[in-house]
Amino acid sequence: MRERNRAGQLARRLTGPYAAVFAGGCAGTALRAWIGELLPGGAQAWACAIPWATLAVNLAGAFLLGLLAGLLARRFRRADPRVRLLLGTGFLGSFTTYGTFAAEVEAATTAQAAAYAAGSIACGLLCAWGGLSLGTRAGRGNARQRSAGRRDQLADESEPEASA
């Protein structure tokens, strides 16, 4: 009996919220590292240009998090809570990077730091708003289509059939 109980506890841990955050976090970190290899970034990026890697992942992450929130709120209300943990907290939480952003701001000159920080935050808010708008609109569109389909079905059922 004890063996079965321990197996059940292990299964719950491997499929529970911690596992979802861990799996998403691993994938998000790996993707961010790959993008970091493709684009210039890090504190040393100020020597030549804007740290594009960090800016790109943070803006993409803000948009995707808004999109996810909108879709989960409108279209997938009954989704397993682990989906939000896997994609939002785990994947997008590790994909975006506040620590690198802070290090880049600290490494920049005062004027660069102010422009980069203000621009990143303003653009991040716009990206999050755009993703949320798109996600809620996509969810609403399907609800409208279902409502229209139900109206059409009710209209077809209430019309008397023409006799030949």
N, C-alpha and C positions, 0 to 999 in steps of 0.2 A: 504494500500500500504506500509505503514511504517513497519507493522508487517512482511510482506513478505520479505522486504529488510533486516530486522534484522535477520530473520530466515536464509536467504542466507548467511549473514556475519558469523553467528554462524557455519553454515555448512562448510564454507570455512576454518574457524579456526580449526574446529575439524578434518578436513581431510587435512590440509595444512602442510607445512614443520615443523612448531613448534610441531605439534601433532606427526609427524613421529619421530622427534628427542626425544621427551618426552617418547613415547612408547618404542622406542628402548633403551633409557637410563634406563628406569625402569627394563627392562628385563636383560640388561647387568649387571647392578648393583646387581640384585638378584642372577644371576648366579655366579658372582665373590664372593659374600658373601657366597654362598653355597660351592664353592671350597675352600674358606678360612677356612671353618669349617672342611673340609676333610684333608687339608694339613697344615703343620706348616708354619706360616708366621708372618709378623709383626716385629717390632723392637725387640721384646723379643725373636725371633727365633734364634738370634745369640748366645744365651746361649747354644743351643744344636746343631744347624746345620744351613745350608743355608736356607733362607726364601723361601721354595719351592713354596708356594702358589702364591706369587707375581711373581716369576720367571716363573712359569707355565702359568699363565694367560697372562703375557706380551708377552711371546714367542708365545703362541697360538693365541693371538690377532694380533700380527705382521703377522703371517702366514695367518690368515683368512682375514686380511685387504688386503694383497697382492693378495690373491686368488679372493676376491671380486672385486678389481680394475681390475684384468686381465679379469675376466668373464664379467664385465660390459663394458670394452673397446672392447672386441672381440665378445662376443656372444650376449650380451643383450644391444646393443648400443641404442636402442630406449626405454629402460626401463624408467618408470616414475622416475623423479629425486628424488621423495620421497623414492624410494627404497634405493638409496645411503645414504640419510639422516637417514632413519630408521636403516639400517644395519651397515653402516660405521660410521657415526658421532654419532648416538645414541647408538646402541648396542655395537659395538666394542670400541667406545670412552669411554664408561662407564665401559666396561668389563676390559679393560686394566687400569693400575693405575700408573701414574707417582708420585703422592703424596706419596703413600706408599713406592714406590721404593726409593724416595729421603729420607724419614724418616729412612728406613733400612740402606741406605748408611751412613747416619749421625750417626746412632747408632753403626755402626761397627767400629772395629779398623781400622787404616790407611791401613794396608795391606789387610784386608778383604774388605774394601770399594773399594779399587782400583781394586782388582780382580773381585769383584762382579759387579761393574759398567762397567768395560771394557768387561767382559764376557757377561753381559746382553745386552749391546749395540751391540757387535759383533754378538752374536747369534740372536738377534732381527733383525738385518739387513739381516743375512742369511735366517732366517725364512720368512721375507717379500719378499726377492728375490725368494725363493723357491715357495711361494704361488703365486706370480706374474707370474713366469714361468709356473707353472701348470695351472693357470687360462688362460693365453694367449694360451697355447698349447691346452687346452680343447676347447677353442673357435675356434682356427684355425682348429682343427680336424673336427669339424662339417662343417666348410666352405669347407674343402677339400671333405668331403663326399657329400655335396650338389653339388659341382662342378663335381665330378665324376659321380654322378647321372644324372646331366644335359648332360654331354658328352655321357653317355650311351644312354640316351633318344634321343639325336640328331643323334647318330650313328644308332639307330634302325629305326628312321624315314627316314634317307637318304638311307638305304639299300633297293634295289628293292626286292619286294616280289617274292619268287620263284613260278613259275606257275606249276601246276600239270600236 
